[in-house]
Amino acid sequence: MPSAQDPFYVVKEEIQESIDKLQSTFHQWERIPSVTGEQLHLTKELLASCESIEWQVDELDKAIAVAARDPSWYSIDEVELEKRRRWTSTARMQVGTMKKAVEAGKESNGTGTTGLSGMRRELMRMPDSHKADGSKHYNAQDNDDFIASESDRQLLLIKQQDEELDELSASVERIGGVGLTIHEELLAQEKIIDELGMEMDSTSNRLDFVQKKVAMVMKKAGAKGQITMILFLVVLFIILFILVFFT
């Protein structure tokens, strides 16, 4: 039998224990003479317990309503849902009848015995929640299939989550590889830019040197030498132009 338990039956068992305790206190309250300090104390305790149990049953009803929207998701059927609804209805009627009896006893202060006795008889006619379910503890055999299917569903969900985590891990690794490649490419481009900058500095230095040499030669040659050099360059340009375009 799987170790996992159906949350409904776990909560149901807790509520049933509270109802059993409430019934025991109620029977004790019935045996105490009216208008005594002890009865007043038990009256407050019973009313507080009734409100607490009614709230728990209401919350359980809400959980059943949620499961009824998609029973297949929770691996239950309509028969199981109806069984749960009957139990909560029975529990609510039991608690409600005891609450009415206590409130009637509180209002009557010992004079309204007829109404109180009628409510007690109504309570006695109520179906015992133990008999309705067979025993205080839910029948493990009846719920074996449900627990097994619920366990299988949980294992399937865990497996799907593991697969999704594996895919996410692979995606992160791919993104990391792309980021590393981009980083290496940026480093290579930075190196190329640094080398280009060094070459430009070297070329600029050589060009400055050539310009200084030309300026020195022009200065030493004087105006006549400059004219001669210009004429020589013009003739050289004409010769090169003829060789390029007419040969």
HELIX and SHEET records of a PDB file:
HELIX    1   1 PRO A    7  ARG A   31  1                                  25    
HELIX    2   2 GLY A   37  ARG A   69  1                                  33    
HELIX    3   3 PRO A   71  TYR A   74  5                                   4    
HELIX    4   4 GLU A   78  SER A  108  1                                  31    
HELIX    5   5 THR A  113  ARG A  125  1                                  13    
HELIX    6   6 SER A  129  ASP A  133  1                                   5    
HELIX    7   7 ALA A  140  PHE A  245  1                                 106    
END                                                                             
